[in-house]
């Protein structure tokens, strides 16, 4: 499973890059707002330090506007993926941009039927929002499972990009249920490292190395 990082913060992306932890980046208007800089400049900067795909979301909600904005975003760098909402207009824009060879990420997916429509429209990625489904007391992970079955049943090329990941368990279960990619906030990604027995074991080794006066 690939890891994308869900942030528009270039410092966080650089830090994760030094550990070789990420295969791409996803952003959305809320993350751009948090970063507090010019949208297209942020995307250009992220693309420069990211080898894999970088999702940048349109702000128009009509078909023509999304197509025009998608083409502008795609020109920023060759690894830009145009993020489109899962609406009728979004699917039409997805089909048009796909026909022009532009990669797409259809976002705000909350049902298997929505995902099926995005796959039929030729989406490169479909983004089911796991955490937000859990928020309304429904099982977000079941959606990953259903999408995996549907995409495999019909050999669609669309990749499942598990989004709205909030916990290490979401990451583990997305991998178990066969998501192609998980887009993960930096804190959760670093949190995957944590295990109390690793901390305890390392403390003991450090203490014993001192006691044994080991020098290298
Ligand atoms: O990738 C989508 C993600 O940013 C949404 O996450 O936590 O706002 O539901 P969240």
Boltz pocket constraint, residues with backbone or C-beta under 6 A from the ligand:
constraints:
  - pocket:
      binder: B
      contacts: [[A, 6], [A, 26], [A, 28], [A, 129], [A, 131], [A, 132], [A, 163], [A, 164], [A, 165], [A, 166], [A, 183]]
      max_distance: 6.0
